[in-house]
Every structure is written in C-alpha cells, then in structure tokens.
C-alpha cells in the first residue's frame, strides 16, 4: 500500500496561500499551485510545489482544489475555464453568506462538490495545533479531506451542511475585529498625545480583553434567552458615559467622531425605554427583523 499523501491543488499564492502550500508540502502532499501573477509561485516551486500556468491544468492535477483567492467572485472567475465535473472545491476566501450560497450552486451545477471554509489565524500560524478552521457544506466532503485539512490547523470544526455557514460565522465573529482595532488605535492616540508609547498599555489592554472574553457566555445567554437583566451594565450607564468622549477629544486632540453611531444607538435605546436593561438589549435595535413587540414587552417589565 502506498503511503503517498493525496495531491492537492491550491489557487492563490498570496501570504495565506503560500503558507497553505508550505504546510501541505511539509506534510508530504504533492501540491499544484496556480496564481494570476505567475511570478508569485516561483518561491513555492523552489520548495517542491508544481506550478501550472492555467487554472484548467491546475484543477485537473488533483481531485481537490483549495481556493484561497480574495473573494468568491475572484475564485469563480478563475475557475470558469476549468472542468469541475467529479472534483471537490474547498474555498477559504472572504465573502458574504449569499455569495457562498451562490458559489456553491455554481460549482454544483458543474458537477463539483463544495465545502466552504475559513481560517481563524494568521499565515505564520498555519499548521499549528490550535489554529481554527471551520467549514460549512457536505459532511462527506469534510470527512473525506479532514486529514488533509488538519495539516493546515489542528482545530477543525464542521458547522453543518449549509454551504454558507463558514461565511455566516465569519461575518458574525469578524464583526468584532474593526471596532476592537479602532479602539486600540484610539487608546494609542490618546497616549501619544501625552508622549507615552502605545506599548505601555498592551498588558492592560490584554487584561481588558480577557475580561470581555469572560463575559461572552453571559452576553450570549442574555441574547438567546432575551432576558437582558443579568449582566448588570445597563444601557443608561453606557449612554451617560458617552458624554465623556467630547471632553476626552477636546483634551487629547484625538478624533473620536467614529463613536457617533454608537452614541446614536444608545440614545435610541434609552428613548425606547431600554435604559435599565443590560447593554445586550441593543440587539433589539440592531436585529431589525426581530418582532418589535418584544421591545415593548421589555420596557413594561
């Protein structure tokens, strides 16, 4: 019996694509690579990858193709000329749930099986035991390639059979990224105004994020139960503190205008009688498709 690992084709040789190729090669998988800019593949050829100049040839080289291009649209456009019949396509690109569903339908119509995934780590952590990858799509495809995918990260999760689940969780989980980064940048700007290095606040920011992490189960519980009473930090408390931003902006010279939509949301919540509810009650304003009658019920409690 041959111990050769199954061959894999990778579309995309950016930083993440290159890290994926490196991990596959290190694990002994014959790996074929295509990239729109061929010169990006040259360093990967030096470490053992096989380069194809056409997507059609790259797809034909392996039973499974991993797409790590920027978007579902880019992946679809790249695959237009390839024969996908009988192949399996796994995407690890960005995109919305709608785009994932649309792409899954497109690949299925061409005789392929689809698995949509996402990597929750940086390229340098590719292959680490704690690197998380989650997927949505056919369970049979996930199970078939789980050993290969575990080469990319040891923490594998199959979210369900819906092909858009990875994109859905990316949208949900990723919603915290930009506000968190902006908050850190704002803090750094406030310290810089006093001539203090941003590095000085890293230990305290880390503790703060750990505290927030510890609260997530409470937040999720309140949201799922629609009982916004357990956290103890009320909407009114946050709304009152919003006034401090103007003073901080004046004192430090830092532009805090990105807070304005958050302040508007807090004021709306107070106006609708949610002031004494936990901050999690803001979901009743964010999730506009929820029954607005539930908000009225909350204010009468």
ZATORDREN-179943 format. One record per residue (C-alpha): residue number from 1; residue in three letters; x, y, z. Coordinates in steps of 0.5 Angstrom, whole numbers, plus 500, padded with zeros to 3 digits. Example, Ala and Ser with C-alpha at 12.3 -4.5 7.8 and 13.67 -1.06 7.14 Angstrom:
2
<node num="1" residuo="ALA" x="525" y="491" z="516"/>
<node num="2" residuo="SER" x="527" y="498" z="514"/>
// end
This chain:
301
<node num="1" residuo="UNK" x="500" y="500" z="500"/>
<node num="2" residuo="UNK" x="503" y="507" z="498"/>
<node num="3" residuo="UNK" x="504" y="512" z="504"/>
<node num="4" residuo="UNK" x="504" y="518" z="499"/>
<node num="5" residuo="UNK" x="499" y="523" z="501"/>
<node num="6" residuo="UNK" x="493" y="525" z="497"/>
<node num="7" residuo="UNK" x="495" y="531" z="492"/>
<node num="8" residuo="UNK" x="492" y="538" z="493"/>
<node num="9" residuo="UNK" x="491" y="544" z="488"/>
<node num="10" residuo="UNK" x="492" y="551" z="491"/>
<node num="11" residuo="UNK" x="489" y="557" z="488"/>
<node num="12" residuo="UNK" x="493" y="563" z="490"/>
<node num="13" residuo="UNK" x="500" y="565" z="492"/>
<node num="14" residuo="UNK" x="499" y="571" z="497"/>
<node num="15" residuo="UNK" x="501" y="571" z="504"/>
<node num="16" residuo="UNK" x="496" y="566" z="506"/>
<node num="17" residuo="UNK" x="496" y="561" z="500"/>
<node num="18" residuo="UNK" x="504" y="561" z="501"/>
<node num="19" residuo="UNK" x="503" y="559" z="508"/>
<node num="20" residuo="UNK" x="498" y="553" z="506"/>
<node num="21" residuo="UNK" x="502" y="551" z="500"/>
<node num="22" residuo="UNK" x="508" y="551" z="505"/>
<node num="23" residuo="UNK" x="504" y="547" z="510"/>
<node num="24" residuo="UNK" x="502" y="542" z="505"/>
<node num="25" residuo="UNK" x="509" y="540" z="502"/>
<node num="26" residuo="UNK" x="512" y="540" z="509"/>
<node num="27" residuo="UNK" x="506" y="534" z="511"/>
<node num="28" residuo="UNK" x="508" y="531" z="504"/>
<node num="29" residuo="UNK" x="502" y="533" z="500"/>
<node num="30" residuo="UNK" x="504" y="533" z="492"/>
<node num="31" residuo="UNK" x="502" y="541" z="491"/>
<node num="32" residuo="UNK" x="500" y="544" z="485"/>
<node num="33" residuo="UNK" x="499" y="552" z="485"/>
<node num="34" residuo="UNK" x="496" y="557" z="480"/>
<node num="35" residuo="UNK" x="497" y="564" z="481"/>
<node num="36" residuo="UNK" x="494" y="570" z="477"/>
<node num="37" residuo="UNK" x="501" y="573" z="478"/>
<node num="38" residuo="UNK" x="506" y="567" z="476"/>
<node num="39" residuo="UNK" x="512" y="570" z="479"/>
<node num="40" residuo="UNK" x="509" y="569" z="486"/>
<node num="41" residuo="UNK" x="509" y="562" z="485"/>
<node num="42" residuo="UNK" x="517" y="562" z="484"/>
<node num="43" residuo="UNK" x="519" y="561" z="491"/>
<node num="44" residuo="UNK" x="514" y="556" z="492"/>
<node num="45" residuo="UNK" x="517" y="552" z="486"/>
<node num="46" residuo="UNK" x="523" y="552" z="490"/>
<node num="47" residuo="UNK" x="521" y="548" z="496"/>
<node num="48" residuo="UNK" x="517" y="543" z="492"/>
<node num="49" residuo="UNK" x="511" y="546" z="489"/>
<node num="50" residuo="UNK" x="509" y="544" z="482"/>
<node num="51" residuo="UNK" x="506" y="551" z="478"/>
<node num="52" residuo="UNK" x="501" y="551" z="473"/>
<node num="53" residuo="UNK" x="500" y="557" z="468"/>
<node num="54" residuo="UNK" x="493" y="555" z="467"/>
<node num="55" residuo="UNK" x="487" y="554" z="472"/>
<node num="56" residuo="UNK" x="484" y="548" z="468"/>
<node num="57" residuo="UNK" x="491" y="545" z="468"/>
<node num="58" residuo="UNK" x="492" y="546" z="476"/>
<node num="59" residuo="UNK" x="485" y="543" z="477"/>
<node num="60" residuo="UNK" x="486" y="537" z="473"/>
<node num="61" residuo="UNK" x="492" y="536" z="477"/>
<node num="62" residuo="UNK" x="489" y="534" z="484"/>
<node num="63" residuo="UNK" x="482" y="531" z="486"/>
<node num="64" residuo="UNK" x="481" y="537" z="491"/>
<node num="65" residuo="UNK" x="482" y="544" z="490"/>
<node num="66" residuo="UNK" x="483" y="549" z="495"/>
<node num="67" residuo="UNK" x="482" y="557" z="493"/>
<node num="68" residuo="UNK" x="485" y="562" z="497"/>
<node num="69" residuo="UNK" x="484" y="568" z="493"/>
<node num="70" residuo="UNK" x="481" y="574" z="495"/>
<node num="71" residuo="UNK" x="473" y="573" z="494"/>
<node num="72" residuo="UNK" x="468" y="568" z="492"/>
<node num="73" residuo="UNK" x="468" y="572" z="485"/>
<node num="74" residuo="UNK" x="475" y="572" z="484"/>
<node num="75" residuo="UNK" x="475" y="564" z="485"/>
<node num="76" residuo="UNK" x="469" y="564" z="481"/>
<node num="77" residuo="UNK" x="472" y="568" z="475"/>
<node num="78" residuo="UNK" x="479" y="564" z="476"/>
<node num="79" residuo="UNK" x="475" y="557" z="475"/>
<node num="80" residuo="UNK" x="471" y="559" z="469"/>
<node num="81" residuo="UNK" x="475" y="555" z="464"/>
<node num="82" residuo="UNK" x="476" y="549" z="469"/>
<node num="83" residuo="UNK" x="473" y="542" z="468"/>
<node num="84" residuo="UNK" x="470" y="541" z="475"/>
<node num="85" residuo="UNK" x="466" y="535" z="474"/>
<node num="86" residuo="UNK" x="468" y="530" z="479"/>
<node num="87" residuo="UNK" x="472" y="535" z="483"/>
<node num="88" residuo="UNK" x="472" y="538" z="490"/>
<node num="89" residuo="UNK" x="473" y="545" z="491"/>
<node num="90" residuo="UNK" x="474" y="548" z="498"/>
<node num="91" residuo="UNK" x="474" y="555" z="499"/>
<node num="92" residuo="UNK" x="478" y="559" z="504"/>
<node num="93" residuo="UNK" x="477" y="566" z="502"/>
<node num="94" residuo="UNK" x="473" y="572" z="504"/>
<node num="95" residuo="UNK" x="465" y="573" z="503"/>
<node num="96" residuo="UNK" x="458" y="574" z="505"/>
<node num="97" residuo="UNK" x="454" y="568" z="506"/>
<node num="98" residuo="UNK" x="450" y="570" z="500"/>
<node num="99" residuo="UNK" x="456" y="570" z="496"/>
<node num="100" residuo="UNK" x="458" y="563" z="499"/>
<node num="101" residuo="UNK" x="451" y="560" z="497"/>
<node num="102" residuo="UNK" x="451" y="563" z="490"/>
<node num="103" residuo="UNK" x="458" y="560" z="489"/>
<node num="104" residuo="UNK" x="456" y="553" z="492"/>
<node num="105" residuo="UNK" x="450" y="553" z="487"/>
<node num="106" residuo="UNK" x="455" y="555" z="481"/>
<node num="107" residuo="UNK" x="460" y="549" z="483"/>
<node num="108" residuo="UNK" x="455" y="544" z="484"/>
<node num="109" residuo="UNK" x="452" y="546" z="477"/>
<node num="110" residuo="UNK" x="458" y="544" z="474"/>
<node num="111" residuo="UNK" x="459" y="537" z="478"/>
<node num="112" residuo="UNK" x="463" y="539" z="483"/>
<node num="113" residuo="UNK" x="462" y="538" z="491"/>
<node num="114" residuo="UNK" x="463" y="544" z="495"/>
<node num="115" residuo="UNK" x="466" y="546" z="502"/>
<node num="116" residuo="UNK" x="466" y="553" z="505"/>
<node num="117" residuo="UNK" x="471" y="555" z="510"/>
<node num="118" residuo="UNK" x="475" y="560" z="514"/>
<node num="119" residuo="UNK" x="482" y="560" z="517"/>
<node num="120" residuo="UNK" x="482" y="564" z="524"/>
<node num="121" residuo="UNK" x="489" y="565" z="525"/>
<node num="122" residuo="UNK" x="495" y="569" z="521"/>
<node num="123" residuo="UNK" x="499" y="566" z="516"/>
<node num="124" residuo="UNK" x="505" y="565" z="521"/>
<node num="125" residuo="UNK" x="501" y="560" z="525"/>
<node num="126" residuo="UNK" x="499" y="555" z="519"/>
<node num="127" residuo="UNK" x="499" y="548" z="521"/>
<node num="128" residuo="UNK" x="499" y="550" z="529"/>
<node num="129" residuo="UNK" x="495" y="545" z="533"/>
<node num="130" residuo="UNK" x="491" y="551" z="536"/>
<node num="131" residuo="UNK" x="489" y="554" z="529"/>
<node num="132" residuo="UNK" x="482" y="554" z="528"/>
<node num="133" residuo="UNK" x="479" y="552" z="521"/>
<node num="134" residuo="UNK" x="471" y="552" z="521"/>
<node num="135" residuo="UNK" x="467" y="549" z="515"/>
<node num="136" residuo="UNK" x="460" y="549" z="512"/>
<node num="137" residuo="UNK" x="458" y="544" z="507"/>
<node num="138" residuo="UNK" x="457" y="537" z="505"/>
<node num="139" residuo="UNK" x="459" y="533" z="511"/>
<node num="140" residuo="UNK" x="462" y="527" z="507"/>
<node num="141" residuo="UNK" x="467" y="532" z="503"/>
<node num="142" residuo="UNK" x="469" y="535" z="510"/>
<node num="143" residuo="UNK" x="470" y="528" z="513"/>
<node num="144" residuo="UNK" x="474" y="526" z="507"/>
<node num="145" residuo="UNK" x="479" y="531" z="507"/>
<node num="146" residuo="UNK" x="479" y="532" z="514"/>
<node num="147" residuo="UNK" x="486" y="529" z="515"/>
<node num="148" residuo="UNK" x="489" y="534" z="510"/>
<node num="149" residuo="UNK" x="486" y="540" z="512"/>
<node num="150" residuo="UNK" x="488" y="538" z="519"/>
<node num="151" residuo="UNK" x="495" y="540" z="516"/>
<node num="152" residuo="UNK" x="493" y="547" z="516"/>
<node num="153" residuo="UNK" x="491" y="547" z="523"/>
<node num="154" residuo="UNK" x="489" y="542" z="529"/>
<node num="155" residuo="UNK" x="482" y="545" z="531"/>
<node num="156" residuo="UNK" x="478" y="543" z="525"/>
<node num="157" residuo="UNK" x="470" y="544" z="526"/>
<node num="158" residuo="UNK" x="464" y="542" z="521"/>
<node num="159" residuo="UNK" x="459" y="547" z="523"/>
<node num="160" residuo="UNK" x="453" y="544" z="519"/>
<node num="161" residuo="UNK" x="451" y="542" z="512"/>
<node num="162" residuo="UNK" x="449" y="549" z="510"/>
<node num="163" residuo="UNK" x="455" y="552" z="505"/>
<node num="164" residuo="UNK" x="454" y="559" z="507"/>
<node num="165" residuo="UNK" x="456" y="557" z="515"/>
<node num="166" residuo="UNK" x="463" y="559" z="515"/>
<node num="167" residuo="UNK" x="462" y="566" z="511"/>
<node num="168" residuo="UNK" x="456" y="567" z="516"/>
<node num="169" residuo="UNK" x="460" y="566" z="522"/>
<node num="170" residuo="UNK" x="466" y="570" z="519"/>
<node num="171" residuo="UNK" x="461" y="576" z="519"/>
<node num="172" residuo="UNK" x="459" y="575" z="526"/>
<node num="173" residuo="UNK" x="465" y="573" z="529"/>
<node num="174" residuo="UNK" x="469" y="578" z="525"/>
<node num="175" residuo="UNK" x="464" y="584" z="527"/>
<node num="176" residuo="UNK" x="469" y="585" z="533"/>
<node num="177" residuo="UNK" x="475" y="586" z="529"/>
<node num="178" residuo="UNK" x="475" y="593" z="527"/>
<node num="179" residuo="UNK" x="472" y="596" z="533"/>
<node num="180" residuo="UNK" x="477" y="593" z="537"/>
<node num="181" residuo="UNK" x="483" y="595" z="533"/>
<node num="182" residuo="UNK" x="480" y="602" z="532"/>
<node num="183" residuo="UNK" x="479" y="602" z="540"/>
<node num="184" residuo="UNK" x="486" y="600" z="541"/>
<node num="185" residuo="UNK" x="489" y="606" z="536"/>
<node num="186" residuo="UNK" x="485" y="611" z="539"/>
<node num="187" residuo="UNK" x="488" y="609" z="546"/>
<node num="188" residuo="UNK" x="495" y="609" z="543"/>
<node num="189" residuo="UNK" x="493" y="616" z="540"/>
<node num="190" residuo="UNK" x="491" y="619" z="547"/>
<node num="191" residuo="UNK" x="497" y="616" z="550"/>
<node num="192" residuo="UNK" x="501" y="619" z="544"/>
<node num="193" residuo="UNK" x="498" y="626" z="546"/>
<node num="194" residuo="UNK" x="502" y="625" z="553"/>
<node num="195" residuo="UNK" x="508" y="623" z="550"/>
<node num="196" residuo="UNK" x="507" y="616" z="552"/>
<node num="197" residuo="UNK" x="509" y="610" z="548"/>
<node num="198" residuo="UNK" x="503" y="605" z="546"/>
<node num="199" residuo="UNK" x="507" y="599" z="548"/>
<node num="200" residuo="UNK" x="506" y="601" z="555"/>
<node num="201" residuo="UNK" x="498" y="600" z="555"/>
<node num="202" residuo="UNK" x="499" y="593" z="552"/>
<node num="203" residuo="UNK" x="499" y="589" z="559"/>
<node num="204" residuo="UNK" x="493" y="593" z="561"/>
<node num="205" residuo="UNK" x="489" y="592" z="554"/>
<node num="206" residuo="UNK" x="490" y="585" z="555"/>
<node num="207" residuo="UNK" x="487" y="584" z="561"/>
<node num="208" residuo="UNK" x="481" y="588" z="559"/>
<node num="209" residuo="UNK" x="480" y="584" z="553"/>
<node num="210" residuo="UNK" x="481" y="578" z="558"/>
<node num="211" residuo="UNK" x="475" y="581" z="562"/>
<node num="212" residuo="UNK" x="471" y="582" z="556"/>
<node num="213" residuo="UNK" x="472" y="574" z="554"/>
<node num="214" residuo="UNK" x="470" y="572" z="561"/>
<node num="215" residuo="UNK" x="463" y="576" z="560"/>
<node num="216" residuo="UNK" x="462" y="573" z="553"/>
<node num="217" residuo="UNK" x="458" y="567" z="556"/>
<node num="218" residuo="UNK" x="453" y="572" z="560"/>
<node num="219" residuo="UNK" x="452" y="576" z="554"/>
<node num="220" residuo="UNK" x="450" y="570" z="549"/>
<node num="221" residuo="UNK" x="446" y="568" z="555"/>
<node num="222" residuo="UNK" x="442" y="574" z="555"/>
<node num="223" residuo="UNK" x="441" y="575" z="548"/>
<node num="224" residuo="UNK" x="439" y="568" z="547"/>
<node num="225" residuo="UNK" x="434" y="568" z="553"/>
<node num="226" residuo="UNK" x="432" y="575" z="551"/>
<node num="227" residuo="UNK" x="433" y="577" z="558"/>
<node num="228" residuo="UNK" x="437" y="583" z="559"/>
<node num="229" residuo="UNK" x="438" y="583" z="566"/>
<node num="230" residuo="UNK" x="444" y="579" z="569"/>
<node num="231" residuo="UNK" x="450" y="583" z="566"/>
<node num="232" residuo="UNK" x="449" y="589" z="571"/>
<node num="233" residuo="UNK" x="452" y="594" z="566"/>
<node num="234" residuo="UNK" x="446" y="598" z="563"/>
<node num="235" residuo="UNK" x="444" y="602" z="557"/>
<node num="236" residuo="UNK" x="443" y="608" z="561"/>
<node num="237" residuo="UNK" x="450" y="607" z="564"/>
<node num="238" residuo="UNK" x="454" y="607" z="557"/>
<node num="239" residuo="UNK" x="449" y="613" z="555"/>
<node num="240" residuo="UNK" x="451" y="617" z="561"/>
<node num="241" residuo="UNK" x="459" y="616" z="560"/>
<node num="242" residuo="UNK" x="458" y="618" z="552"/>
<node num="243" residuo="UNK" x="459" y="625" z="555"/>
<node num="244" residuo="UNK" x="466" y="624" z="557"/>
<node num="245" residuo="UNK" x="468" y="623" z="550"/>
<node num="246" residuo="UNK" x="467" y="630" z="548"/>
<node num="247" residuo="UNK" x="472" y="632" z="554"/>
<node num="248" residuo="UNK" x="477" y="627" z="552"/>
<node num="249" residuo="UNK" x="477" y="629" z="545"/>
<node num="250" residuo="UNK" x="478" y="636" z="547"/>
<node num="251" residuo="UNK" x="483" y="635" z="552"/>
<node num="252" residuo="UNK" x="487" y="630" z="548"/>
<node num="253" residuo="UNK" x="486" y="633" z="541"/>
<node num="254" residuo="UNK" x="484" y="626" z="538"/>
<node num="255" residuo="UNK" x="479" y="625" z="533"/>
<node num="256" residuo="UNK" x="473" y="621" z="537"/>
<node num="257" residuo="UNK" x="468" y="622" z="531"/>
<node num="258" residuo="UNK" x="467" y="615" z="530"/>
<node num="259" residuo="UNK" x="464" y="614" z="536"/>
<node num="260" residuo="UNK" x="458" y="618" z="534"/>
<node num="261" residuo="UNK" x="454" y="612" z="531"/>
<node num="262" residuo="UNK" x="455" y="608" z="538"/>
<node num="263" residuo="UNK" x="452" y="614" z="542"/>
<node num="264" residuo="UNK" x="446" y="615" z="537"/>
<node num="265" residuo="UNK" x="444" y="608" z="538"/>
<node num="266" residuo="UNK" x="445" y="609" z="546"/>
<node num="267" residuo="UNK" x="440" y="615" z="546"/>
<node num="268" residuo="UNK" x="435" y="611" z="541"/>
<node num="269" residuo="UNK" x="435" y="605" z="546"/>
<node num="270" residuo="UNK" x="434" y="610" z="552"/>
<node num="271" residuo="UNK" x="429" y="613" z="548"/>
<node num="272" residuo="UNK" x="425" y="607" z="547"/>
<node num="273" residuo="UNK" x="425" y="605" z="555"/>
<node num="274" residuo="UNK" x="431" y="600" z="555"/>
<node num="275" residuo="UNK" x="436" y="605" z="559"/>
<node num="276" residuo="UNK" x="435" y="600" z="565"/>
<node num="277" residuo="UNK" x="436" y="594" z="561"/>
<node num="278" residuo="UNK" x="443" y="591" z="560"/>
<node num="279" residuo="UNK" x="447" y="593" z="554"/>
<node num="280" residuo="UNK" x="446" y="587" z="551"/>
<node num="281" residuo="UNK" x="439" y="590" z="550"/>
<node num="282" residuo="UNK" x="442" y="594" z="544"/>
<node num="283" residuo="UNK" x="441" y="587" z="540"/>
<node num="284" residuo="UNK" x="433" y="589" z="539"/>
<node num="285" residuo="UNK" x="435" y="595" z="535"/>
<node num="286" residuo="UNK" x="441" y="592" z="531"/>
<node num="287" residuo="UNK" x="437" y="586" z="529"/>
<node num="288" residuo="UNK" x="431" y="590" z="526"/>
<node num="289" residuo="UNK" x="428" y="584" z="523"/>
<node num="290" residuo="UNK" x="426" y="582" z="531"/>
<node num="291" residuo="UNK" x="419" y="583" z="533"/>
<node num="292" residuo="UNK" x="419" y="590" z="535"/>
<node num="293" residuo="UNK" x="413" y="588" z="540"/>
<node num="294" residuo="UNK" x="418" y="584" z="544"/>
<node num="295" residuo="UNK" x="422" y="591" z="546"/>
<node num="296" residuo="UNK" x="415" y="594" z="548"/>
<node num="297" residuo="UNK" x="415" y="588" z="553"/>
<node num="298" residuo="UNK" x="422" y="589" z="556"/>
<node num="299" residuo="UNK" x="420" y="596" z="557"/>
<node num="300" residuo="UNK" x="414" y="594" z="561"/>
<node num="301" residuo="UNK" x="418" y="589" z="566"/>
// end
